[in-house]
Each structure stands twice: as structure tokens, then as C-alpha cells.
Amino acid sequence: MYRVRARHTASTITVYQAYRPEIGLPTAREGRFPAAWKRDRMTWIKPSFLWMMYRCGWGTKEGQETVLALEISRDGFEWALRNSCLSHYVSGLHEDRADWKRRLGRAPARIQWDPERDLRLQALPYRSLQLGLSGEAAARYADEWIVGVEDVTPLAAEVHGLVRAGELDRARGLLPEERPYPLDEDVLARLRS
């Protein structure tokens, strides 16, 4: 099943990223990316806290020690979805491989669906969205969409400690509440793989 699940309000959605402390700490402190943040690279945002934990190893992987929760505008997030292309070719969704490659080359955002994760970071039978931003999308993200930034590295460490201790109910109680994010069916239809 392909559905965006996230922590969200009427005007914002929370996404996660992990950075080395030299990028993550100033971003959390200032509420925006520092000059050292590379605008010319694709940056991947993830609405799923547990998928981010899978990706960054609970904030223990080198270069991903600072885990950030970035609250961004829903308008920005939905702009990225409307201007995205799947990261892989899908017969029936694209005319042919050449059409997909053209769209991919022009799109400032990429969509990837990966298995969602449970508290033990095992794959679940449904997919979680990853959204890659480059060019115009990355610039808008950095300069316009960010409403707030929180360093959730301590939360990641606490939940991880409880999981390691086998206290799954307590760990589950600390997770951010992620619920289905309302998207127009026409937007979602373009993004299914």
C-alpha cells in the first residue's frame, strides 16, 4: 500500500533528516541550514521517523549523528510531490523508458517508496515515502518551506535504548504520532510504483 504517513498539522508536515554535527547542530540552533550545507546535492527527506532510524542507525552511523525533525509547509511539500518523478521506470505510468528518463531529468524532486520499518527496524508489508529534492526544490526547501527545526537525536537514543532493553511498549509510546497525510488522489496516482 502506498500512503504518506506523517506527523502533520493543518499547515505543516514533519520530515526527518540526519547529518553530521557540523551541519545538524547549527541547523537546529538557527532554524535554517548553515552555509556549509550543500545546495547543489540532492537532499532526501523522510516523513517516517522509524524509516529515518533505519537509515541512520538510530543516529549512530558516521555522518548521520544528528537527527533533525524539520517542520515544513504543506504547500511546499505538495509542490514537491506535484513536481516529482518516480526514481525508477514503471510500465503504464510512463509512456516508455525514454519518457521516464526525460521526466526524471527535468523533475526537481524524486519519489522513492521503501518498506516501512517497525521498532526493531524490520521491514513492514507497506511502503514509506522518501522525497529527494534537488535544484529548485532544494532551494525552496532551504529558503522557504522550513517552519521549525528540532534536534531529535536524544529521542532517537532514548527509543533505541528502550528497544534494546526489550521495552517495546515504552519505546512505542515515545514515537511521534504519524497518521495518513491527506493527498488528492490525482497527486497520489502519479506517485505509485
N, C-alpha and C positions, 0 to 999 in steps of 0.2 A: 504494500500500500504506500502511496506517495502522498504525504500530507506534511505541511510545515507545522511543527510543534515548537512553541517558544514561549518565553515569558514576554508578555506584551500588555500594553495599556491601550487606551483609545487613540493615542497619537504616537506611541513608540513601540519598538521591539528590541529585545536584548539579544546581542550576539556575543560570541566569545572568540578570543584570540590569545595566543601565548607568545611571548617574546623574551629575549634575553633582558636582564635587569636594566641595561643601559638604555633600552627603548621603553620597556614596560613601566618602570618606576616613574620616569618623567611624564609619561602619558597619563598615568593615574593621578599624579600630583597636579598637572596643569589642565587636564581635561582635553588635551589635544596631542597629536603626535609631535615629537621633537624634530629638529632639522635632520637628525641622523636617520630618521625613518625614510626608507627608500620609496619614493613616489613612483618610480619607473618599474617597479616589480609588481607582479600580481600578488594581491593580498587576499587570503581566504578567510571568510567569516562563517561562523557556525552557530546557528540558533540553539543547538543542543549542548547543554553542559556536559553530559556524560560522553558525547562523541568527542568533545574537546579534551576531556580527561583521557580518553583512549589515545587521542593523537599526541598529547603532550606528556603522557605517562604520569598524570596527576601533578604536573609541574616539575617533574624530575629529569626530563630529557634536556640535554645540553642545548642551550639557545632558546629554550621554552620554559624557563624557570619562573617567569612572572605571568600569571594567568589574569586576563582582563575580561570584565563584563562591560561591554560598550552598549549603552542605550542609544539607539539611533532612531531617526524619524521614520515612521511607517511610509510616508511619501517617498523618502529616499530608497528604502528597501524595495518598495514596489516598483519604483523607476528601474532599479537594477534588474528585477525579475522580468519586467517588460522588455528590457534591452539586453537580454541574455540569450545565450545559445547553450544547448547541452554540450558537455565536454566530449561526447562521443556520438557517432552516427547512429541514427535509429531509422530503419526502413519504415516507410509510411508516414513518418513525421517530417522527414526531409525528402525532397524530390529525388536526390541521389547523393552519392558521396561528395561530388564536386559542389553541389548546392550547400551541403553542410559545411564544407571547408570554407566556402565564401562567407557564409553567415558567421562562422566561428572567427574568421579573420577580421570581420567588421564589428563584432559584438564587444562592448566594453565589460561584459560580465559573462561568467561561465557557471553553469549549473552542474553539480555532481550529486548523485544520490548514493549514499553508502549505508550499510547496515547500522541501525541504531544500536546502542550498547546498554547493557544492564550495569548494575553496581560492580560486578566483577569484571566488567569490560568485555563480556562475551557478546557475540552478535545476537541481535533480536530479529524476528522474522519481518520487520518492517524497516523502511528506509528513512534516513535523516538527510536533510539538505545541507550541502556546502555551497557557498556562493563565492566565486572568485571574482575579484574586482581589479580592473586594470584601466590605464588611460583615464578617460573622462570619469568613469565610475569610481576609481580610486581617489581621484582629486575631489569629487563631490563628497565621497565618504569622509575624507580627512577634513575638508574645509566647511562642509555644510550640514551633514547628516548627524554628526555626533552631538548628543544632548547631554550625556553624562558618562563618566568612566569610573569603574570601581575595580580595585585590585582584589580579586577573589582567590589569590594564592593561599591565604590562610584557610579559607573554606575548603579548597581542594585538599590541603594537607589534613584537615580535620576529618573530612569524609573518608579519605583514603585510610587514615588511621583506624577509623571505626570499621571499615570494610575488612582491613587486615586482622582486626580483633574479632571478626565474626559478628559484629553488632549491626547487622544489616537494617533492622528496623530503625535504629537511631540514625544510621547513615542516611537512609531514605527520607527521614524527617527533616534533614538539613538541605535536601536538594531544592534548587529553585523550582517553582511551580511552572511547568511547561504544559500549555494546553494548545489545542488546534488553533492555528492562525487563520483567520478568515481571508480567503482569496477568491476572487472571481473565477469561475470555472474556466473561462476562456484563457486566463493567465496560466492557471494550473495545467490545462490541457497541453499547452506548448512545452511544458517542463517535464512531462512524464517520459520515462525511458523504458 
